[in-house]
Amino acid sequence: MKHIFLVEDDMAIAKNLSRLLTAEGFTVTHAPTMQQAFDMLGKQRFDLGLVDISLPDGNGFTVCTEIKEVQDIPVIFLTASGDEASVVTGLNMGGDDYVTKPFRPRELVARIRTALRRSAPASSVFEAGGLSVDTAAGIVKKDGAEIALSALEYRLFLMFICNPKTVITRERLLNELWDAAGEFVTNNTLTVYIKRLREKIENDPSNPKLILTVHGTGYRLGDGHAEK
């Protein structure tokens, strides 16, 4: 589960953002001031910083510099101004992206996930149940032979690989597939993609061991062996 470091002095915005991100499967730690942000950086490990530019005791640019020096993770700026000077300054200070308030929740979540993907290790190999996935090369093999997945099938499987201990809701899958495809993905379409993916990667698609159904919630990644 990815850990988001939210630095935002507006408590109402922070509360709403924390609720949104938690619902999307993230862990959120909130700091309302620059000094509190500095204190927390030395105590916890984060995966991404979501930083407001205007803070009561400083600014987000300074916080970004500290985050990059201490933990070297992606930083997305939240700015109410949207003026070109602030945006350029933030990016020059090492920021990875920015979102102008008021922002659209789906867009913000998509930008966070994109920044996290870009910061992922250059090479990673997942192996389970005779299946091997090289995420750097985008190659999936079953018992040593390469299998062909469509772009959306691969993206769907990658979501499970990147969240190995998380139950992923159907709503989250729909939102991410929609972002990746650039077109609306329905519940019925998702069911079809899950079925097709299982047919290609499972030894027995009718009794899946890799993409497991969590009834009433969504799906999770299995280890390729029978559930005990």
Sequence and secondary structure as in RCSB ss.txt:
>XXXX:A:sequence
MKHIFLVEDDMAIAKNLSRLLTAEGFTVTHAPTMQQAFDMLGKQRFDLGLVDISLPDGNGFTVCTEIKEVQDIPV
IFLTASGDEASVVTGLNMGGDDYVTKPFRPRELVARIRTALRRSAPASSVFEAGGLSVDTAAGIVKKDGAEIALS
ALEYRLFLMFICNPKTVITRERLLNELWDAAGEFVTNNTLTVYIKRLREKIENDPSNPKLILTVHGTGYRLGDGH
AEK
>XXXX:A:secstr
  EEEEE S HHHHHHHHHHHHHTT EEEEESSHHHHHHHHTT   SEEEEESEETTEEHHHHHHHHHHHT   E
EEEESS  HHHHHHHHHTT  EEEESS  HHHHHHHHHHHHHHTS S  EEEETTEEEETTTTEEEETTEE    
HHHHHHHHHHHHSTT  EEHHHHHHHHHHHHSS   HHHHHHHHHHHHHHH SSTTS SSEEEETTTEEEE  SS
   
